[in-house]
Amino acid sequence: MANRTEVIGSIWADGAPDVADGSTPTPNVTYGKTGATAEEIIAAWPYRAVADGSLFNEMMRRVTTLLSLMETYGTLPWCAATTYALGAKCMGSDGLEYIALVSNTNHNPVSSPTYWIPDEGKGTLDAVGSWTFPGGLILKWGTASANSGGVPYTYAGAGLEDFPTACFIVLPVTSGVASGLSYGIYPISKTGFTIYSSDATPTVVFLAIGC
């Protein structure tokens, strides 16, 4: 497919004054109708009926405005009146693109993390941290103590949030720990895990994966 060459350019009837119902418009003046109702839009123009120029201009203004926003940002700014489907995208007032985690209406993406997530994900990139990806996959990492009897670890105790739904697996990372050790991590839950080691008191770096 060839690259697009056409651009929106300008907004149709941008800045046109509204024509008052029942008034006599001035010839050769472009009018709009910002208060056009949903019923008027749905009714459109019956066959062979004379079209209302102000209503036509209003529809074209709205269409070209939305197309211009799409052309500029690649997606549309969030709208409180829109019902967004799961996986829908919009742009927040902070300039970030967001993905809907669930179908929702009137939940501002900038302040509604239950309903929206930034397109690039969100989290903390520290020695102990967590990252949530679009789609719901979550990584958590940090350090935990271990011994032969098992040492419980909770995410809340390390300042992390629990997995909302489940933890699939916790992987021990032996970098910086004496070689030749063996580890066991069980049970695993969305709130934490217990880690065992063949050595008395190693500190283990871990990576947990869940959703």
C-alpha positions as a Markdown table, in Angstrom:
| # | Residue | x | y | z |
|---|---|---|---|---|
| 1 | Met | 0.0 | 0.0 | 0.0 |
| 2 | Ala | 1.3 | 3.4 | -1.0 |
| 3 | Asn | 1.9 | 6.1 | 1.7 |
| 4 | Arg | -0.9 | 8.6 | 2.1 |
| 5 | Thr | -0.4 | 12.0 | 0.5 |
| 6 | Glu | -3.8 | 13.7 | 1.3 |
| 7 | Val | -4.0 | 15.8 | 4.5 |
| 8 | Ile | -7.1 | 17.2 | 6.3 |
| 9 | Gly | -5.6 | 20.7 | 6.1 |
| 10 | Ser | -8.3 | 22.8 | 7.7 |
| 11 | Ile | -11.5 | 22.3 | 9.8 |
| 12 | Trp | -14.7 | 22.7 | 7.8 |
| 13 | Ala | -16.7 | 25.8 | 8.8 |
| 14 | Asp | -14.3 | 26.5 | 11.6 |
| 15 | Gly | -15.5 | 29.4 | 13.6 |
| 16 | Ala | -18.8 | 29.7 | 11.7 |
| 17 | Pro | -21.5 | 31.5 | 13.7 |
| 18 | Asp | -24.6 | 29.5 | 14.8 |
| 19 | Val | -27.8 | 30.3 | 13.0 |
| 20 | Ala | -30.7 | 30.8 | 15.4 |
| 21 | Asp | -33.8 | 28.6 | 14.9 |
| 22 | Gly | -36.5 | 30.6 | 13.1 |
| 23 | Ser | -34.1 | 33.4 | 12.1 |
| 24 | Thr | -33.5 | 34.5 | 8.5 |
| 25 | Pro | -29.8 | 33.7 | 7.6 |
| 26 | Thr | -27.8 | 36.2 | 5.7 |
| 27 | Pro | -27.1 | 35.1 | 2.1 |
| 28 | Asn | -23.5 | 34.0 | 1.4 |
| 29 | Val | -22.7 | 33.6 | 5.1 |
| 30 | Thr | -21.5 | 30.2 | 6.4 |
| 31 | Tyr | -23.4 | 29.1 | 9.5 |
| 32 | Gly | -22.9 | 26.2 | 11.9 |
| 33 | Lys | -25.1 | 24.5 | 14.5 |
| 34 | Thr | -23.0 | 23.5 | 17.5 |
| 35 | Gly | -26.2 | 22.5 | 19.4 |
| 36 | Ala | -27.2 | 19.9 | 16.9 |
| 37 | Thr | -29.0 | 17.1 | 18.7 |
| 38 | Ala | -28.5 | 13.3 | 18.4 |
| 39 | Glu | -32.0 | 13.1 | 17.0 |
| 40 | Glu | -31.2 | 15.6 | 14.2 |
| 41 | Ile | -28.0 | 13.7 | 13.4 |
| 42 | Ile | -29.8 | 10.3 | 13.3 |
| 43 | Ala | -32.6 | 11.7 | 11.1 |
| 44 | Ala | -30.1 | 13.1 | 8.6 |
| 45 | Trp | -31.8 | 14.4 | 5.4 |
| 46 | Pro | -34.8 | 12.6 | 4.0 |
| 47 | Tyr | -34.8 | 12.0 | 0.2 |
| 48 | Arg | -35.5 | 15.1 | -1.8 |
| 49 | Ala | -35.7 | 17.3 | 1.3 |
| 50 | Val | -33.9 | 20.6 | 1.4 |
| 51 | Ala | -30.8 | 20.2 | 3.5 |
| 52 | Asp | -30.2 | 22.5 | 6.4 |
| 53 | Gly | -26.8 | 24.1 | 5.5 |
| 54 | Ser | -26.0 | 24.9 | 9.2 |
| 55 | Leu | -26.6 | 21.3 | 10.2 |
| 56 | Phe | -24.5 | 20.0 | 7.2 |
| 57 | Asn | -21.7 | 22.4 | 8.2 |
| 58 | Glu | -21.9 | 21.2 | 11.8 |
| 59 | Met | -21.5 | 17.5 | 10.8 |
| 60 | Met | -18.6 | 18.3 | 8.5 |
| 61 | Arg | -17.0 | 20.4 | 11.2 |
| 62 | Arg | -17.2 | 17.6 | 13.7 |
| 63 | Val | -15.9 | 15.0 | 11.2 |
| 64 | Thr | -13.0 | 17.1 | 10.1 |
| 65 | Thr | -12.1 | 18.1 | 13.7 |
| 66 | Leu | -11.9 | 14.4 | 14.7 |
| 67 | Leu | -10.0 | 13.5 | 11.6 |
| 68 | Ser | -7.5 | 16.3 | 12.2 |
| 69 | Leu | -7.0 | 15.1 | 15.8 |
| 70 | Met | -6.4 | 11.6 | 14.6 |
| 71 | Glu | -3.9 | 12.9 | 12.0 |
| 72 | Thr | -2.1 | 15.0 | 14.6 |
| 73 | Tyr | -1.9 | 12.5 | 17.5 |
| 74 | Gly | -2.6 | 9.1 | 16.0 |
| 75 | Thr | -5.6 | 8.6 | 18.4 |
| 76 | Leu | -8.4 | 10.7 | 19.8 |
| 77 | Pro | -8.4 | 12.5 | 23.1 |
| 78 | Trp | -10.5 | 10.9 | 25.9 |
| 79 | Cys | -14.2 | 11.8 | 25.9 |
| 80 | Ala | -16.3 | 11.4 | 29.1 |
| 81 | Ala | -19.4 | 10.6 | 27.0 |
| 82 | Thr | -17.8 | 7.7 | 25.0 |
| 83 | Thr | -18.2 | 4.1 | 26.0 |
| 84 | Tyr | -14.8 | 2.5 | 25.5 |
| 85 | Ala | -14.5 | -1.2 | 24.7 |
| 86 | Leu | -11.8 | -3.4 | 26.3 |
| 87 | Gly | -8.5 | -2.7 | 24.6 |
| 88 | Ala | -9.7 | 0.7 | 23.2 |
| 89 | Lys | -7.1 | 3.5 | 23.0 |
| 90 | Cys | -7.3 | 7.2 | 23.8 |
| 91 | Met | -5.1 | 10.1 | 24.7 |
| 92 | Gly | -5.1 | 11.5 | 28.2 |
| 93 | Ser | -4.8 | 15.1 | 29.2 |
| 94 | Asp | -1.2 | 14.4 | 30.2 |
| 95 | Gly | -0.3 | 13.6 | 26.5 |
| 96 | Leu | 0.1 | 9.9 | 27.1 |
| 97 | Glu | -1.8 | 7.2 | 25.2 |
| 98 | Tyr | -3.9 | 4.8 | 27.3 |
| 99 | Ile | -5.4 | 1.4 | 26.8 |
| 100 | Ala | -8.7 | 0.4 | 28.4 |
| 101 | Leu | -8.4 | -2.6 | 30.8 |
| 102 | Val | -12.1 | -3.0 | 30.9 |
| 103 | Ser | -15.1 | -1.5 | 29.1 |
| 104 | Asn | -15.9 | 1.8 | 30.7 |
| 105 | Thr | -17.6 | 5.2 | 30.5 |
| 106 | Asn | -16.6 | 8.5 | 32.2 |
| 107 | His | -13.5 | 7.2 | 33.8 |
| 108 | Asn | -10.6 | 9.6 | 33.2 |
| 109 | Pro | -7.6 | 7.6 | 32.1 |
| 110 | Val | -5.2 | 9.9 | 33.9 |
| 111 | Ser | -6.8 | 9.2 | 37.3 |
| 112 | Ser | -8.4 | 5.8 | 36.8 |
| 113 | Pro | -5.7 | 3.1 | 36.9 |
| 114 | Thr | -8.4 | 0.4 | 37.5 |
| 115 | Tyr | -9.8 | 1.2 | 34.0 |
| 116 | Trp | -6.8 | 2.4 | 32.0 |
| 117 | Ile | -3.1 | 1.7 | 31.7 |
| 118 | Pro | -0.5 | 3.8 | 29.8 |
| 119 | Asp | 0.3 | 2.2 | 26.4 |
| 120 | Glu | 3.9 | 1.7 | 27.4 |
| 121 | Gly | 3.0 | 0.2 | 30.8 |
| 122 | Lys | 3.5 | 1.6 | 34.2 |
| 123 | Gly | 5.5 | 0.8 | 37.3 |
| 124 | Thr | 8.8 | 1.5 | 39.2 |
| 125 | Leu | 12.2 | 0.8 | 37.8 |
| 126 | Asp | 14.1 | 0.3 | 41.1 |
| 127 | Ala | 16.0 | -2.5 | 42.7 |
| 128 | Val | 12.7 | -3.6 | 44.2 |
| 129 | Gly | 10.0 | -2.9 | 41.7 |
| 130 | Ser | 7.0 | -3.9 | 39.5 |
| 131 | Trp | 5.9 | -3.3 | 36.0 |
| 132 | Thr | 2.5 | -3.7 | 34.5 |
| 133 | Phe | 2.3 | -4.2 | 30.7 |
| 134 | Pro | -0.7 | -3.4 | 28.5 |
| 135 | Gly | -2.9 | -6.5 | 28.5 |
| 136 | Gly | -2.3 | -7.1 | 32.2 |
| 137 | Leu | 0.9 | -9.1 | 32.4 |
| 138 | Ile | 2.9 | -8.0 | 35.6 |
| 139 | Leu | 6.5 | -8.5 | 36.6 |
| 140 | Lys | 7.8 | -8.0 | 40.1 |
| 141 | Trp | 11.4 | -8.3 | 41.3 |
| 142 | Gly | 13.5 | -7.8 | 44.4 |
| 143 | Thr | 15.5 | -9.7 | 47.0 |
| 144 | Ala | 14.4 | -12.3 | 49.5 |
| 145 | Ser | 16.1 | -14.3 | 52.3 |
| 146 | Ala | 16.0 | -18.1 | 52.2 |
| 147 | Asn | 17.1 | -21.0 | 54.4 |
| 148 | Ser | 16.5 | -24.7 | 54.6 |
| 149 | Gly | 13.3 | -24.3 | 56.6 |
| 150 | Gly | 11.8 | -21.7 | 54.2 |
| 151 | Val | 11.4 | -18.0 | 54.7 |
| 152 | Pro | 8.1 | -16.3 | 53.8 |
| 153 | Tyr | 8.1 | -13.3 | 51.6 |
| 154 | Thr | 5.2 | -10.9 | 51.0 |
| 155 | Tyr | 5.0 | -8.2 | 48.4 |
| 156 | Ala | 3.3 | -5.8 | 50.8 |
| 157 | Gly | 6.2 | -6.2 | 53.2 |
| 158 | Ala | 8.6 | -5.0 | 50.5 |
| 159 | Gly | 6.4 | -2.0 | 49.6 |
| 160 | Leu | 4.9 | -3.7 | 46.5 |
| 161 | Glu | 1.3 | -4.3 | 45.6 |
| 162 | Asp | 0.0 | -7.8 | 45.5 |
| 163 | Phe | -0.8 | -9.4 | 42.1 |
| 164 | Pro | -4.5 | -8.5 | 41.4 |
| 165 | Thr | -5.4 | -12.0 | 40.1 |
| 166 | Ala | -2.6 | -14.6 | 40.4 |
| 167 | Cys | 1.2 | -15.2 | 40.4 |
| 168 | Phe | 2.2 | -17.8 | 37.8 |
| 169 | Ile | 5.8 | -18.4 | 38.7 |
| 170 | Val | 8.7 | -17.0 | 40.8 |
| 171 | Leu | 12.2 | -17.4 | 39.4 |
| 172 | Pro | 15.3 | -17.3 | 41.7 |
| 173 | Val | 18.3 | -15.5 | 40.2 |
| 174 | Thr | 21.6 | -16.8 | 41.5 |
| 175 | Ser | 23.8 | -13.9 | 40.3 |
| 176 | Gly | 25.8 | -12.6 | 43.3 |
| 177 | Val | 25.0 | -15.7 | 45.4 |
| 178 | Ala | 27.4 | -18.5 | 46.1 |
| 179 | Ser | 27.3 | -21.1 | 43.4 |
| 180 | Gly | 26.2 | -24.7 | 43.9 |
| 181 | Leu | 23.1 | -23.8 | 45.9 |
| 182 | Ser | 19.7 | -25.2 | 45.2 |
| 183 | Tyr | 16.4 | -23.4 | 45.8 |
| 184 | Gly | 12.7 | -24.2 | 46.1 |
| 185 | Ile | 9.9 | -21.6 | 46.0 |
| 186 | Tyr | 6.6 | -22.8 | 47.3 |
| 187 | Pro | 3.8 | -22.2 | 47.9 |
| 188 | Ile | 3.2 | -19.3 | 45.5 |
| 189 | Ser | 0.3 | -16.9 | 45.8 |
| 190 | Lys | -0.7 | -13.4 | 44.6 |
| 191 | Thr | 0.5 | -12.0 | 47.9 |
| 192 | Gly | 3.9 | -13.7 | 48.2 |
| 193 | Phe | 5.8 | -16.9 | 48.4 |
| 194 | Thr | 8.1 | -19.0 | 50.6 |
| 195 | Ile | 11.7 | -19.6 | 49.5 |
| 196 | Tyr | 13.9 | -22.5 | 50.6 |
| 197 | Ser | 17.7 | -22.9 | 50.1 |
| 198 | Ser | 20.3 | -25.6 | 50.7 |
| 199 | Asp | 22.4 | -22.9 | 52.3 |
| 200 | Ala | 21.6 | -21.4 | 55.7 |
| 201 | Thr | 21.1 | -17.7 | 54.9 |
| 202 | Pro | 21.6 | -16.6 | 51.3 |
| 203 | Thr | 19.9 | -13.5 | 49.8 |
| 204 | Val | 18.2 | -14.4 | 46.5 |
| 205 | Val | 17.2 | -12.0 | 43.7 |
| 206 | Phe | 13.9 | -13.1 | 42.3 |
| 207 | Leu | 11.6 | -12.4 | 39.4 |
| 208 | Ala | 7.9 | -13.0 | 39.8 |
| 209 | Ile | 5.4 | -13.2 | 36.8 |
| 210 | Gly | 1.7 | -12.9 | 37.2 |
| 211 | Cys | -1.4 | -10.8 | 36.4 |
